[in-house]
Amino acid sequence: MDLLAPILFAIASWWLSTVLLMWRSKRAEPGCLKTMVVMTGIAAAGLALILLSREGTGASSAYLAFLGGLAIWAWHEMSYFLAVITGPRPRACPEGASIRERFVLGLKTSLWHELAIVVTAAGLLALTWGATNPFGALTFVVLWLMRWSSKLNIFFGVRNLHEEFWPDHLRYLGSYVQSASMNAFFPVSMAIAGGVLAWMIAQAGAAGALGVERAGWALVGTLLGLAMLEHVLMFLRVPDAVLWRLATAGTDPQPELTVKLTPNQGS
């Protein structure tokens, strides 16, 4: 029962932070200075939480670090959503590009963003290396790796893109992706993530684990499980978009996004 609280906390934090990011990105103008100043303050507070809790042994330290990792991740997400940090080629894919060209050009749309995340992940891991509470860094790393898994699945083809949640100035990204009922990378990504999740569950339930370890692995493991669920929902025709309707309420209807079609597209 002591794992139920961190599991519910992770679910609530994930949903609320996602809705808030979507809500603001749909309403703020690209490059909005006010939004980025606020997000920078939130990220700074998140870093402070990670530093202050890194040697904690109680469950509360894991919660603080988890929130810190989410806050820093949110800064990176908003910096991309508002086109503050993107890449050297933030425009649509040319017609007739091969899959290799599409991948390289797609990477260039967000290269600076991806490099900034790598640097941040390395910094957080260095700051918490050998500490009792590394869960702020691990929260950030799980979000980063599962986002890359999601991007690769979308590149190879998924059924549901939920393009209605994309900011207008990023809708050119639709020219890089495909619509497909399944792709070969999906089962591989799920098998790897599932194995890691099983290991995290074992760590959370290990005999003699500290409070920070039990809560920390439960928080990060729940986040990984939620990311896996998001992956699955990309291939199912279910009304999961209702989870995020609050974020787009009151915004104008968006034009239909054009995506490339593959021979195995589902009906």
C-alpha positions as CSV (number, residue, x, y, z in Angstrom):
1,M,0.0,0.0,0.0
2,D,2.9,2.3,0.5
3,L,3.5,2.3,-3.2
4,L,0.0,3.5,-4.0
5,A,0.6,7.1,-3.0
6,P,3.6,7.6,-5.4
7,I,1.8,5.9,-8.2
8,L,-1.2,8.2,-7.9
9,F,1.0,11.2,-7.5
10,A,2.9,10.4,-10.6
11,I,-0.3,9.9,-12.7
12,A,-1.7,13.2,-11.4
13,S,1.5,15.1,-12.0
14,W,2.0,13.7,-15.5
15,W,-1.6,14.6,-16.5
16,L,-1.6,18.1,-15.0
17,S,1.8,19.1,-16.3
18,T,0.9,17.8,-19.8
19,V,-2.4,19.7,-19.9
20,L,-0.7,22.9,-18.7
21,L,2.0,22.7,-21.3
22,M,-0.5,22.0,-24.1
23,W,-2.8,24.8,-22.8
24,R,-0.1,27.4,-22.8
25,S,1.6,26.4,-26.0
26,K,-1.7,26.7,-27.8
27,R,-2.3,30.2,-26.6
28,A,1.2,31.8,-26.4
29,E,2.8,33.4,-29.5
30,P,6.1,31.8,-30.8
31,G,9.0,33.2,-28.8
32,C,6.8,34.6,-26.0
33,L,9.3,36.1,-23.6
34,K,6.9,36.2,-20.7
35,T,6.2,32.5,-20.9
36,M,9.8,31.6,-21.1
37,V,10.7,33.8,-18.1
38,V,8.1,32.0,-16.1
39,M,9.3,28.6,-17.3
40,T,12.9,29.5,-16.5
41,G,11.8,30.3,-12.9
42,I,10.0,27.0,-12.7
43,A,13.1,25.1,-14.1
44,A,15.4,26.9,-11.6
45,A,13.0,25.9,-8.8
46,G,13.1,22.3,-10.1
47,L,16.9,22.3,-10.1
48,A,16.9,23.6,-6.5
49,L,14.5,20.7,-5.5
50,I,16.9,18.1,-7.0
51,L,19.9,19.6,-5.3
52,L,18.3,20.0,-1.9
53,S,16.9,16.5,-1.9
54,R,19.7,14.5,-3.5
55,E,20.9,13.1,-0.2
56,G,17.5,12.6,1.3
57,T,16.5,9.1,2.5
58,G,12.8,9.6,3.1
59,A,9.9,9.2,0.6
60,S,9.4,13.0,0.6
61,S,12.8,13.5,-1.0
62,A,11.8,11.3,-3.9
63,Y,8.6,13.4,-4.5
64,L,10.7,16.6,-4.5
65,A,13.2,15.3,-6.9
66,F,10.5,13.9,-9.2
67,L,8.8,17.3,-9.4
68,G,12.2,18.9,-10.0
69,G,12.8,16.6,-13.0
70,L,9.3,17.3,-14.4
71,A,9.9,21.1,-14.0
72,I,13.2,21.0,-15.9
73,W,11.7,18.8,-18.7
74,A,8.8,21.3,-19.0
75,W,11.2,24.1,-19.7
76,H,12.7,22.2,-22.6
77,E,9.3,21.2,-24.0
78,M,8.0,24.8,-23.9
79,S,11.2,26.1,-25.4
80,Y,10.5,23.9,-28.4
81,F,6.7,24.5,-28.5
82,L,7.3,28.2,-28.7
83,A,10.1,27.9,-31.3
84,V,12.7,29.4,-28.9
85,I,15.1,26.4,-29.3
86,T,14.5,24.2,-32.3
87,G,17.0,23.4,-35.0
88,P,18.8,24.7,-38.1
89,R,16.0,23.7,-40.5
90,P,12.6,24.4,-38.9
91,R,10.5,23.9,-42.1
92,A,8.6,21.3,-44.0
93,C,10.2,18.2,-45.7
94,P,10.5,18.6,-49.5
95,E,8.4,16.4,-51.7
96,G,9.9,13.1,-52.8
97,A,12.5,12.9,-50.0
98,S,13.8,9.4,-49.3
99,I,13.3,7.8,-45.9
100,R,17.0,8.6,-45.1
101,E,16.7,12.2,-46.2
102,R,13.4,12.5,-44.3
103,F,15.1,11.3,-41.1
104,V,18.1,13.6,-41.5
105,L,16.0,16.6,-42.4
106,G,13.6,15.8,-39.6
107,L,16.4,15.7,-37.1
108,K,17.6,19.1,-38.2
109,T,14.2,20.6,-37.4
110,S,14.9,20.1,-33.7
111,L,18.7,19.5,-33.4
112,W,19.5,22.3,-31.0
113,H,16.5,21.2,-28.9
114,E,17.8,17.6,-28.7
115,L,21.4,18.7,-27.9
116,A,20.1,20.9,-25.1
117,I,18.3,18.0,-23.6
118,V,21.4,15.7,-23.9
119,V,23.5,18.4,-22.1
120,T,20.8,18.8,-19.4
121,A,20.5,15.0,-18.9
122,A,24.3,14.7,-18.6
123,G,24.4,17.6,-16.1
124,L,21.7,16.1,-13.9
125,L,23.2,12.7,-13.9
126,A,26.6,14.2,-12.9
127,L,25.0,16.2,-10.1
128,T,23.2,13.2,-8.6
129,W,25.8,10.5,-9.4
130,G,26.4,8.4,-6.3
131,A,23.7,10.3,-4.4
132,T,21.1,8.6,-2.3
133,N,18.3,10.2,-4.3
134,P,19.0,10.3,-8.1
135,F,15.3,10.2,-9.0
136,G,15.2,13.8,-10.3
137,A,17.8,13.0,-13.0
138,L,16.1,9.6,-13.7
139,T,12.7,11.3,-14.2
140,F,14.3,13.6,-16.8
141,V,16.1,10.7,-18.5
142,V,13.0,8.5,-18.7
143,L,11.0,11.4,-20.3
144,W,13.8,12.0,-22.7
145,L,14.3,8.4,-23.8
146,M,10.6,7.7,-24.1
147,R,10.1,10.9,-26.1
148,W,12.7,9.7,-28.5
149,S,11.0,6.3,-28.7
150,S,7.8,8.1,-29.4
151,K,9.4,10.2,-32.1
152,L,10.9,7.2,-33.9
153,N,7.6,5.3,-33.8
154,I,5.8,8.4,-35.3
155,F,8.6,8.6,-37.9
156,F,8.1,5.0,-38.9
157,G,4.3,5.3,-38.8
158,V,1.5,5.3,-36.3
159,R,-2.3,5.4,-36.6
160,N,-3.1,8.4,-34.3
161,L,-1.0,11.6,-34.4
162,H,-3.4,13.8,-32.4
163,E,-2.3,16.7,-34.6
164,E,-5.1,18.9,-33.2
165,F,-2.8,19.5,-30.2
166,W,0.1,20.7,-32.2
167,P,0.8,24.5,-32.2
168,D,0.1,26.1,-35.6
169,H,3.8,27.0,-36.2
170,L,4.9,23.4,-35.8
171,R,2.3,21.8,-38.1
172,Y,5.0,21.6,-40.8
173,L,6.3,18.6,-38.9
174,G,3.4,16.6,-40.4
175,S,5.4,16.4,-43.6
176,Y,8.0,14.2,-41.9
177,V,5.8,11.5,-40.5
178,Q,3.7,8.6,-41.8
179,S,0.3,7.1,-41.1
180,A,0.4,3.4,-40.6
181,S,-1.5,0.8,-38.6
182,M,1.8,-0.7,-37.2
183,N,5.6,-0.4,-37.6
184,A,8.4,-2.8,-36.9
185,F,10.0,-0.6,-34.2
186,F,7.0,-0.5,-32.0
187,P,7.3,-4.1,-30.5
188,V,11.0,-3.6,-30.0
189,S,10.5,-0.3,-28.1
190,M,7.8,-1.9,-26.0
191,A,9.9,-5.0,-25.2
192,I,12.8,-2.8,-24.0
193,A,10.6,-0.5,-22.0
194,G,8.7,-3.4,-20.5
195,G,11.9,-5.0,-19.3
196,V,13.1,-1.8,-17.7
197,L,9.7,-1.3,-16.1
198,A,9.8,-4.8,-14.6
199,W,13.3,-4.1,-13.1
200,M,12.0,-0.8,-11.6
201,I,9.1,-2.6,-10.0
202,A,11.4,-5.1,-8.5
203,Q,13.6,-2.3,-7.1
204,A,10.5,-0.6,-5.6
205,G,9.5,-3.7,-3.8
206,A,12.9,-4.9,-2.8
207,A,13.3,-5.9,0.9
208,G,15.3,-3.3,2.9
209,A,14.8,-0.5,0.3
210,L,15.0,3.0,1.7
211,G,11.8,5.1,1.7
212,V,13.3,7.3,-1.0
213,E,14.1,4.2,-3.1
214,R,10.6,2.7,-2.8
215,A,8.9,6.0,-3.6
216,G,11.4,7.0,-6.2
217,W,11.3,3.8,-8.3
218,A,7.5,3.8,-8.0
219,L,7.3,7.4,-9.3
220,V,9.7,6.9,-12.2
221,G,8.3,3.4,-13.0
222,T,4.8,4.9,-13.2
223,L,6.0,7.6,-15.5
224,L,7.6,4.9,-17.7
225,G,4.4,2.9,-17.7
226,L,2.4,6.0,-18.7
227,A,4.8,6.6,-21.6
228,M,4.3,3.0,-22.7
229,L,0.5,3.6,-22.5
230,E,0.9,6.6,-24.7
231,H,2.8,4.5,-27.2
232,V,0.0,1.9,-27.3
233,L,-2.7,4.5,-27.8
234,M,-0.9,5.8,-30.9
235,F,-2.0,2.6,-32.6
236,L,-5.5,2.2,-31.2
237,R,-8.7,3.9,-32.4
238,V,-9.9,4.9,-29.0
239,P,-11.1,8.4,-27.9
240,D,-8.0,9.0,-25.7
241,A,-7.8,12.6,-26.9
242,V,-10.6,13.4,-24.4
243,L,-7.9,13.3,-21.7
244,W,-6.4,16.5,-23.2
245,R,-9.5,18.4,-24.3
246,L,-9.1,20.8,-21.4
247,A,-5.8,22.1,-23.0
248,T,-7.5,23.1,-26.3
249,A,-10.8,24.3,-25.0
250,G,-11.6,27.7,-26.5
251,T,-9.0,27.6,-29.3
252,D,-10.0,27.9,-32.9
253,P,-10.4,24.7,-35.0
254,Q,-7.1,23.8,-36.8
255,P,-6.7,22.9,-40.4
256,E,-6.3,19.3,-41.2
257,L,-2.7,18.1,-41.0
258,T,-1.3,16.4,-44.1
259,V,0.8,13.3,-43.5
260,K,2.5,10.8,-45.8
261,L,0.6,7.6,-46.3
262,T,2.1,4.1,-46.4
263,P,0.8,1.0,-48.1
264,N,-0.1,-0.6,-44.7
265,Q,-2.2,2.2,-43.5
266,G,-5.2,1.0,-41.5
267,S,-8.8,1.8,-42.4
